Amino acid sequence: MTDRPVTLILTHEHADFDAIASLLAASLITPRAAPVLPRLVNRNVRGFLALYGPDLPFIDPDDLPTGKVERVILVDTQSMPSVRGVTPDTPVSVIDHHPLTDALPAHWTFAGERVGATTTLIVERIAERRLALTTAQATLLLLGIYEDTGGLLYADTTARDAHAAGYLLDRGVNLAQVREFLLHALSETQRALYDRLVEAAQSHEINGHAIAIAPATSHEHLDEISTLAHRLRDLLEPDALFILVAFDGHIQIVARSTDESIDVGAICQALGGGGHARAAAALVRDGNLSAVRDRLLDEIRRRVRPATTVEQIMSRGGQTLDASITVAEAARRMQRTGFEGYPVLKDGQVVGLLTRRAVDRALNHKMGGRPVSAIMEQGRVTVAPDDPIDKLERLMIAQGWGQVPVVDAAGQVIGIVTRTDVLKLWAASPGTRSVRREEIAARLEQALPPDLLALIRDIAATAHAVNSGLFFVGGIVRDLLLGQPLYDIDFVVEGDAIALARRLARERGGQVRSHARFGTAKWILPDSGWRMADFGMADATGKSAVHHPQSTIDFVTARTEFYTHPTALPQVEQSSIKQDLHRRDFTINAMAVCLDPDRFGELLDFYGGERDLREGVIRVLHSLSFVEDPTRMLRAARFEQRFGFRIDPRTLDLLSGALDLLDRVSGARIRNELDLIFEESQPEKAICRLHELGVLGRIHPALHCDEWLMRVYREAREVGLSEQPAFTTWRCSLID
């Protein structure tokens, strides 16, 4: 062997197909590096290498080059194996699909992302470089992806895994070999142990999770208990599986998790082992099988977080119908709200569900005067806030109800959960949801000073205690996602905002001014008490954007709005956060961030607002948006010009079709919108856009935008005149 410096590609012992495939993939993109096989590989991997090994570039650990190891590429693991020539100072590049478990040394780098298999990450680089693959190489790479994703069926599987698998299938994969090595038969010893594990397996319900523990004794040493773990997991389908095998006085533990709330790595670490959140192991020396099982169970109970619960996706409050109201009245309410179903109550208890379909059919049969109890779907179908989602899903399937009431211990309805809520939960993988929530929470921590953030968390805890949800909604969420400075802090409450503000005032002091009709309250902080500090988010230059202190906090009850005719002022009713967002003007202003203790930082985006922020689009939520409130035309131009966005074509069509409705809007409402435009840094841009859209001419034929107006604004800014009262009076006179 040569003595020149070498780069080694290494992975973990007891290597599976993902580890070995990652070795191969890394060697293809770094052809001068040496992919070193670990001494211990799983039996199915050994079988594959026996057939195809001579055609692959792997190096046996006994044949390592003798030169200095100048660099190590570590794949599918974050722990350095013991290899000749590697020192504590050797630079290391880690490629792994698991998140970092510990801080890396200064000379280590990490290139991991959350996908189903490490092989996927490197196959993407192979595809970018359009590297040629032999059949054996493509087959091994696909084995790596399929084994770690369960044939693309495990919960951690991503679209990237599927794309990588599709890329390999186009490169001549031998699928017969893939089937053979993934579905390889167990040895006689493995089969005997597998049968004992199946017989001994017990399921435990812990914080809404199904956790299987399978203990057994083996009279022969086994290297591949992990293979049995895959088989048992597929058979039992638990949220987490722990296999305990006693041999020669020691207990080998192998753990697998399919749920982000169950970190088997942390559990095994407490027992002297380690691993990742989804796959881990531990070896307990000189242990008693029964005692270790009990210790493991205690550790699981301490560390397993609750599963996603109904409370996390339900809408608080919600609307119900009394069983005595008529079908005709129910039809009017459904038409006004757009709801497809209502829980029906009698004496405050759920007795059925009324659907729009049942109402329509009843009206066709001239049954408008009958009580809704005559046509509802009867049943006391409810869930509790702390019920797991799988219970809700089973209930929806068994009963066929698309809207299920959520009740407290006394049977009182406190909210509702729908099929749409469940579908939204499915839309993002658990890992993605968790990462996104942590990202939003980190942004809030960066944008707000610690004392203000602490107060927000305290307010959210108080809201939670009275069964209310607390949210940031609209502009503050938009600006948070855009990295813009944050201004006034106010909250939307899913529940009774006035009651919450009054409770806070009783506990912390201060006064509350409320408006019962609109469900709003202003908490005036006590003079002798805590005052909000200036706050702001660092701008692109790294400087903090500091604003005036805020000594009041506004609370608004989540509500829905009804318009009796075009351009009318809305009638409002208390509703859910989902309905509150639906009444907003544009998708970019129809997002919320949950501040509840268990969901802090969770982004609610039912209408694609974040997507439109990324794409720079101003889009209305529904086709009657400008009909219901024509002043949204002025807002559309203001936001478009402020952010450098564009109004999407369909929104432009809807705006154009509603121009004549501006004649019905009061001058005060239009002036309010123009005042907001004049407060922009370059108001003339929005004014000229309104001229271009035909809005200015509809407001008054004399209003227009020309070069003179543009020049006046530019010159006013140059001399600071735009901030003077005289200029404000002049500009407002344009619309007097």
ZAMARGU-4260 file (C-alpha; in steps of 0.2 Angstrom, whole numbers, plus 5000, padded with zeros to 4 digits):
<rodrens>
0) 5000/5000/5000 | 5005/5018/4997 | 5011/5030/5010 | 5002/5045/5003 | 4989/5054/5013
5) 4972/5046/5012 | 4954/5050/5015 | 4943/5036/5023 | 4925/5033/5022 | 4918/5025/5038
10) 4902/5019/5045 | 4896/5010/5061 | 4898/4992/5066 | 4883/4980/5064 | 4880/4989/5047
15) 4864/4988/5038 | 4861/4991/5020 | 4859/5010/5022 | 4876/5011/5030 | 4885/5001/5017
20) 4875/5009/5003 | 4881/5026/5010 | 4899/5020/5010 | 4897/5016/4991 | 4888/5032/4987
25) 4901/5043/4996 | 4915/5034/4987 | 4907/5038/4970 | 4906/5057/4973 | 4924/5056/4981
30) 4933/5044/4970 | 4950/5046/4979 | 4943/5041/4996 | 4943/5023/5002 | 4927/5016/5008
35) 4931/5004/5023 | 4919/4990/5027 | 4916/4988/5046 | 4921/4972/5053 | 4902/4967/5058
40) 4889/4969/5045 | 4871/4961/5045 | 4868/4944/5038 | 4858/4950/5023 | 4872/4963/5019
45) 4885/4949/5020 | 4875/4939/5008 | 4874/4953/4996 | 4893/4957/4997 | 4897/4939/4995
50) 4889/4940/4977 | 4893/4958/4972 | 4908/4963/4983 | 4921/4959/4970 | 4913/4972/4959
55) 4912/4986/4972 | 4926/4997/4978 | 4925/4992/4997 | 4941/4989/5007 | 4943/4977/5021
60) 4948/4985/5037 | 4964/4973/5037 | 4969/4981/5021 | 4969/4999/5026 | 4981/5011/5017
65) 4997/5014/5028 | 4998/5033/5024 | 4992/5047/5035 | 4973/5049/5036 | 4971/5067/5031
70) 4952/5066/5032 | 4937/5055/5037 | 4920/5055/5029 | 4908/5047/5042 | 4891/5041/5035
75) 4875/5035/5043 | 4883/5038/5061 | 4890/5052/5071 | 4902/5041/5082 | 4919/5038/5076
80) 4924/5019/5075 | 4941/5014/5080 | 4952/5014/5065 | 4971/5014/5063 | 4978/5031/5058
85) 4963/5041/5064 | 4968/5053/5078 | 4957/5065/5088 | 4964/5079/5077 | 4958/5071/5060
90) 4946/5082/5051 | 4929/5073/5050 | 4914/5076/5038 | 4898/5068/5044 | 4884/5064/5033
95) 4869/5057/5042 | 4850/5058/5041 | 4847/5059/5059 | 4848/5076/5068 | 4864/5080/5078
100) 4864/5072/5095 | 4879/5081/5103 | 4890/5097/5099 | 4903/5092/5086 | 4922/5096/5089
105) 4929/5111/5080 | 4937/5101/5066 | 4921/5091/5062 | 4907/5097/5050 | 4889/5090/5048
110) 4879/5089/5032 | 4864/5079/5038 | 4846/5082/5034 | 4830/5074/5040 | 4826/5061/5026
115) 4822/5042/5027 | 4839/5036/5023 | 4857/5043/5023 | 4859/5035/5006 | 4846/5047/4999
120) 4856/5062/5003 | 4871/5056/4993 | 4861/5049/4979 | 4855/5066/4976 | 4873/5072/4974
125) 4876/5057/4962 | 4861/5063/4952 | 4866/5081/4951 | 4883/5075/4944 | 4875/5063/4932
130) 4887/5049/4937 | 4886/5032/4929 | 4880/5017/4939 | 4882/4999/4937 | 4868/4987/4940
135) 4876/4981/4956 | 4879/4999/4962 | 4861/5005/4959 | 4854/4989/4967 | 4864/4992/4983
140) 4859/5010/4984 | 4841/5006/4982 | 4843/4992/4996 | 4849/5006/5007 | 4834/5017/5004
145) 4821/5003/5005 | 4828/4995/5020 | 4828/5011/5031 | 4811/5017/5024 | 4802/5001/5025
150) 4800/5001/5006 | 4795/5020/5007 | 4781/5016/5020 | 4789/5021/5036 | 4784/5038/5044
155) 4801/5046/5042 | 4800/5043/5023 | 4800/5059/5013 | 4797/5064/4995 | 4816/5065/4993
160) 4818/5047/4997 | 4805/5043/4984 | 4813/5054/4971 | 4830/5045/4974 | 4822/5028/4973
165) 4814/5033/4956 | 4831/5039/4950 | 4839/5022/4954 | 4825/5012/4946 | 4829/5021/4930
170) 4847/5015/4932 | 4845/4997/4930 | 4841/4991/4947 | 4839/4972/4949 | 4822/4972/4959
175) 4823/4953/4961 | 4839/4955/4971 | 4831/4969/4981 | 4817/4958/4986 | 4828/4943/4990
180) 4840/4953/5002 | 4826/4963/5010 | 4815/4948/5013 | 4829/4936/5017 | 4824/4921/5028
185) 4828/4920/5046 | 4841/4907/5052 | 4835/4893/5063 | 4842/4902/5078 | 4834/4918/5073
190) 4817/4910/5070 | 4817/4901/5087 | 4821/4918/5096 | 4808/4927/5085 | 4794/4915/5090
195) 4798/4917/5109 | 4798/4936/5107 | 4782/4936/5098 | 4774/4925/5112 | 4781/4936/5126
200) 4778/4953/5118 | 4766/4965/5128 | 4758/4981/5123 | 4758/4996/5135 | 4747/5012/5133
205) 4758/5026/5139 | 4753/5044/5136 | 4742/5039/5121 | 4756/5028/5113 | 4756/5010/5110
210) 4773/5003/5116 | 4778/4985/5114 | 4791/4977/5125 | 4797/4959/5120 | 4808/4950/5132
215) 4816/4933/5129 | 4831/4922/5133 | 4843/4916/5120 | 4855/4901/5122 | 4866/4906/5108
220) 4874/4922/5104 | 4865/4933/5090 | 4873/4947/5081 | 4857/4952/5072 | 4844/4956/5084
225) 4840/4972/5074 | 4834/4961/5060 | 4821/4953/5072 | 4816/4971/5078 | 4811/4975/5060
230) 4801/4960/5058 | 4792/4962/5075 | 4789/4981/5071 | 4780/4976/5055 | 4770/4963/5064
235) 4765/4972/5079 | 4764/4990/5072 | 4768/4999/5088 | 4773/5017/5090 | 4789/5010/5098
240) 4797/4993/5101 | 4809/4987/5114 | 4817/4970/5112 | 4826/4963/5127 | 4837/4947/5124
245) 4846/4939/5139 | 4862/4929/5135 | 4876/4924/5145 | 4871/4935/5160 | 4869/4951/5149
250) 4854/4959/5142 | 4854/4966/5125 | 4841/4980/5121 | 4836/4985/5103 | 4824/4999/5101
255) 4814/5006/5087 | 4802/5021/5086 | 4790/5027/5073 | 4784/5043/5083 | 4794/5059/5086
260) 4787/5059/5104 | 4797/5043/5108 | 4815/5046/5108 | 4822/5028/5110 | 4840/5035/5110
265) 4837/5045/5126 | 4829/5030/5134 | 4843/5018/5129 | 4856/5031/5135 | 4848/5031/5152
270) 4852/5012/5152 | 4870/5014/5147 | 4867/5013/5128 | 4864/5026/5115 | 4858/5029/5097
275) 4846/5040/5088 | 4828/5045/5092 | 4821/5032/5080 | 4834/5018/5082 | 4845/5014/5097
280) 4852/5000/5108 | 4860/4996/5125 | 4869/4982/5133 | 4866/4979/5152 | 4879/4968/5159
285) 4876/4956/5173 | 4857/4960/5173 | 4841/4951/5177 | 4829/4951/5163 | 4814/4954/5173
290) 4822/4968/5183 | 4829/4976/5167 | 4812/4976/5159 | 4804/4985/5174 | 4818/4998/5174
295) 4815/5000/5156 | 4797/5003/5158 | 4800/5016/5172 | 4811/5025/5160 | 4799/5025/5146
300) 4785/5032/5157 | 4797/5046/5163 | 4803/5051/5145 | 4789/5047/5133 | 4779/5063/5128
305) 4761/5063/5125 | 4755/5059/5107 | 4747/5072/5097 | 4730/5075/5105 | 4713/5081/5100
310) 4717/5097/5110 | 4731/5101/5098 | 4720/5102/5082 | 4703/5106/5088 | 4694/5122/5087
315) 4689/5129/5104 | 4671/5135/5107 | 4663/5131/5090 | 4645/5132/5087 | 4631/5121/5091
320) 4612/5119/5089 | 4599/5116/5102 | 4588/5100/5097 | 4572/5111/5098 | 4576/5123/5084
325) 4568/5121/5067 | 4576/5114/5051 | 4573/5131/5042 | 4582/5140/5056 | 4596/5128/5055
330) 4597/5130/5036 | 4598/5149/5038 | 4613/5147/5050 | 4622/5135/5039 | 4619/5147/5024
335) 4626/5161/5034 | 4641/5152/5042 | 4645/5140/5028 | 4647/5126/5041 | 4643/5108/5034
340) 4638/5101/5051 | 4633/5106/5069 | 4633/5096/5085 | 4615/5095/5092 | 4613/5098/5111
345) 4599/5094/5123 | 4601/5100/5141 | 4619/5105/5136 | 4624/5087/5131 | 4628/5081/5114
350) 4613/5070/5107 | 4617/5070/5088 | 4625/5079/5073 | 4615/5089/5060 | 4623/5089/5042
355) 4619/5101/5028 | 4614/5086/5017 | 4601/5081/5030 | 4594/5099/5030 | 4594/5100/5011
360) 4584/5084/5010 | 4572/5089/5024 | 4568/5106/5015 | 4565/5096/4999 | 4552/5086/5009
365) 4544/5102/5016 | 4550/5099/5033 | 4557/5116/5037 | 4545/5118/5053 | 4551/5101/5061
370) 4564/5102/5075 | 4582/5097/5070 | 4580/5082/5082 | 4569/5074/5069 | 4582/5073/5055
375) 4599/5073/5065 | 4611/5058/5066 | 4608/5052/5083 | 4622/5048/5095 | 4633/5054/5109
380) 4648/5054/5099 | 4662/5064/5108 | 4680/5065/5111 | 4690/5073/5126 | 4704/5085/5123
385) 4717/5073/5129 | 4711/5059/5118 | 4725/5053/5105 | 4722/5056/5087 | 4720/5038/5082
390) 4705/5037/5094 | 4697/5051/5085 | 4701/5043/5068 | 4693/5027/5074 | 4678/5036/5080
395) 4676/5045/5063 | 4677/5029/5053 | 4665/5019/5064 | 4652/5033/5066 | 4654/5042/5049
400) 4654/5059/5058 | 4665/5072/5050 | 4663/5084/5064 | 4665/5077/5082 | 4662/5088/5097
405) 4675/5089/5110 | 4668/5089/5128 | 4676/5092/5146 | 4674/5080/5160 | 4656/5087/5164
410) 4651/5083/5146 | 4650/5101/5141 | 4655/5105/5123 | 4671/5115/5123 | 4676/5114/5105
415) 4675/5104/5089 | 4687/5094/5078 | 4684/5090/5060 | 4690/5079/5046 | 4699/5094/5039
420) 4709/5096/5055 | 4715/5078/5054 | 4719/5080/5035 | 4730/5095/5040 | 4739/5085/5053
425) 4743/5072/5040 | 4749/5085/5027 | 4766/5087/5036 | 4776/5073/5044 | 4778/5073/5063
430) 4797/5077/5061 | 4793/5092/5049 | 4780/5099/5061 | 4792/5098/5075 | 4806/5106/5066
435) 4795/5120/5059 | 4787/5124/5077 | 4805/5125/5084 | 4810/5137/5070 | 4795/5148/5073
440) 4798/5148/5092 | 4817/5153/5089 | 4811/5167/5078 | 4800/5174/5092 | 4814/5172/5104
445) 4825/5182/5093 | 4812/5196/5089 | 4806/5198/5107 | 4816/5203/5123 | 4816/5189/5137
450) 4804/5199/5148 | 4791/5201/5135 | 4793/5183/5129 | 4790/5178/5147 | 4775/5188/5149
455) 4768/5181/5133 | 4771/5163/5139 | 4762/5168/5156 | 4747/5175/5147 | 4746/5159/5136
460) 4747/5148/5151 | 4733/5158/5159 | 4723/5156/5143 | 4726/5137/5143 | 4720/5136/5161
465) 4703/5144/5156 | 4702/5132/5141 | 4706/5146/5128 | 4719/5147/5115 | 4731/5161/5112
470) 4737/5166/5095 | 4747/5179/5086 | 4737/5182/5070 | 4739/5192/5053 | 4752/5206/5051
475) 4764/5201/5066 | 4765/5183/5059 | 4768/5189/5041 | 4781/5201/5047 | 4789/5188/5058
480) 4791/5176/5043 | 4797/5190/5032 | 4810/5195/5045 | 4802/5212/5046 | 4802/5223/5062
485) 4788/5218/5074 | 4777/5232/5081 | 4762/5231/5092 | 4759/5215/5102 | 4740/5210/5102
490) 4732/5193/5103 | 4718/5183/5096 | 4709/5172/5109 | 4700/5156/5104 | 4688/5158/5118
495) 4682/5173/5128 | 4695/5187/5126 | 4686/5199/5138 | 4686/5186/5152 | 4704/5182/5149
500) 4709/5201/5150 | 4699/5203/5166 | 4707/5188/5174 | 4725/5195/5170 | 4720/5211/5177
505) 4714/5203/5193 | 4730/5193/5195 | 4743/5206/5189 | 4734/5223/5191 | 4729/5236/5178
510) 4713/5240/5170 | 4702/5233/5156 | 4692/5242/5143 | 4681/5230/5133 | 4669/5231/5119
515) 4656/5217/5121 | 4649/5218/5104 | 4665/5214/5095 | 4673/5203/5110 | 4688/5214/5112
520) 4697/5220/5127 | 4712/5232/5131 | 4722/5227/5146 | 4730/5243/5152 | 4746/5238/5162
525) 4747/5246/5179 | 4758/5261/5181 | 4767/5254/5196 | 4769/5237/5187 | 4779/5230/5173
530) 4780/5240/5157 | 4784/5232/5140 | 4802/5236/5135 | 4806/5242/5117 | 4806/5227/5106
535) 4811/5223/5088 | 4819/5211/5076 | 4837/5214/5069 | 4836/5220/5051 | 4847/5214/5037
540) 4861/5224/5043 | 4861/5216/5060 | 4855/5232/5068 | 4840/5230/5080 | 4824/5239/5075
545) 4818/5247/5091 | 4801/5254/5093 | 4790/5264/5106 | 4786/5255/5122 | 4769/5247/5123
550) 4759/5249/5139 | 4743/5241/5133 | 4739/5224/5126 | 4724/5221/5115 | 4714/5204/5116
555) 4702/5200/5102 | 4690/5185/5102 | 4692/5174/5087 | 4676/5177/5077 | 4668/5175/5060
560) 4659/5189/5050 | 4643/5189/5040 | 4639/5202/5027 | 4620/5205/5025 | 4623/5214/5008
565) 4639/5219/4998 | 4649/5233/5006 | 4639/5232/5023 | 4648/5232/5039 | 4650/5215/5045
570) 4640/5206/5059 | 4651/5196/5070 | 4650/5180/5081 | 4662/5171/5092 | 4670/5157/5082
575) 4686/5147/5080 | 4703/5152/5075 | 4701/5144/5058 | 4685/5154/5055 | 4694/5170/5061
580) 4708/5167/5048 | 4695/5164/5034 | 4687/5181/5037 | 4704/5190/5033 | 4708/5200/5017
585) 4723/5191/5009 | 4732/5174/5012 | 4748/5182/5018 | 4738/5190/5032 | 4728/5174/5036
590) 4741/5165/5046 | 4742/5162/5065 | 4756/5156/5077 | 4749/5146/5092 | 4756/5152/5109
595) 4749/5138/5119 | 4762/5130/5131 | 4761/5113/5122 | 4761/5121/5104 | 4771/5136/5106
600) 4777/5142/5089 | 4765/5131/5079 | 4761/5139/5062 | 4743/5139/5057 | 4742/5141/5038
605) 4726/5135/5030 | 4726/5145/5015 | 4744/5145/5008 | 4749/5161/5015 | 4767/5156/5018
610) 4768/5150/5000 | 4762/5166/4994 | 4775/5175/5005 | 4789/5165/4997 | 4782/5168/4979
615) 4778/5187/4982 | 4759/5186/4979 | 4744/5196/4985 | 4729/5184/4984 | 4712/5185/4991
620) 4705/5171/5001 | 4688/5169/4992 | 4679/5176/4976 | 4668/5187/4986 | 4682/5196/4996
625) 4680/5213/4986 | 4661/5212/4986 | 4660/5210/5004 | 4673/5224/5008 | 4679/5234/4993
630) 4691/5244/5004 | 4702/5228/5002 | 4707/5235/4985 | 4716/5249/4993 | 4725/5237/5005
635) 4730/5226/4990 | 4739/5240/4982 | 4747/5245/4999 | 4754/5228/5003 | 4759/5225/4985
640) 4770/5240/4984 | 4776/5239/5002 | 4784/5222/4999 | 4787/5223/4981 | 4774/5209/4978
645) 4762/5206/4964 | 4743/5204/4964 | 4739/5187/4957 | 4729/5187/4940 | 4713/5180/4948
650) 4713/5193/4962 | 4715/5207/4949 | 4700/5200/4939 | 4690/5200/4955 | 4695/5217/4959
655) 4691/5224/4942 | 4674/5216/4943 | 4670/5224/4960 | 4675/5242/4956 | 4658/5249/4955
660) 4655/5244/4973 | 4667/5257/4979 | 4652/5270/4976 | 4643/5262/4991 | 4658/5263/5003
665) 4657/5278/5016 | 4670/5291/5014 | 4677/5288/5031 | 4681/5270/5027 | 4690/5275/5012
670) 4699/5289/5020 | 4705/5277/5034 | 4713/5266/5020 | 4721/5281/5012 | 4728/5287/5028
675) 4737/5270/5030 | 4744/5272/5012 | 4750/5289/5017 | 4760/5282/5031 | 4770/5271/5020
680) 4788/5275/5016 | 4784/5278/4998 | 4765/5281/4997 | 4765/5287/4979 | 4769/5270/4973
685) 4752/5263/4980 | 4743/5279/4974 | 4749/5276/4957 | 4745/5258/4957 | 4727/5262/4962
690) 4727/5274/4948 | 4732/5260/4936 | 4719/5248/4943 | 4705/5261/4941 | 4702/5263/4960
695) 4707/5281/4961 | 4695/5286/4947 | 4681/5277/4956 | 4684/5286/4972 | 4684/5303/4964
700) 4686/5307/4945 | 4699/5321/4950 | 4710/5309/4959 | 4725/5303/4948 | 4743/5300/4949
705) 4756/5308/4937 | 4774/5313/4937 | 4771/5329/4947 | 4764/5319/4962 | 4779/5307/4961
710) 4791/5322/4961 | 4782/5331/4975 | 4784/5315/4986 | 4802/5313/4982 | 4806/5331/4985
715) 4796/5331/5002 | 4806/5316/5008 | 4823/5324/5003 | 4819/5339/5014 | 4810/5329/5028
720) 4793/5338/5024 | 4783/5321/5023 | 4785/5320/5042 | 4778/5338/5046 | 4760/5341/5051
725) 4758/5353/5037 | 4762/5340/5024 | 4750/5328/5032 | 4736/5341/5031 | 4740/5344/5013
730) 4739/5326/5008 | 4723/5323/5017 | 4715/5337/5009 | 4716/5327/4993 | 4701/5317/4999
735) 4691/5329/5009
</rodrens>
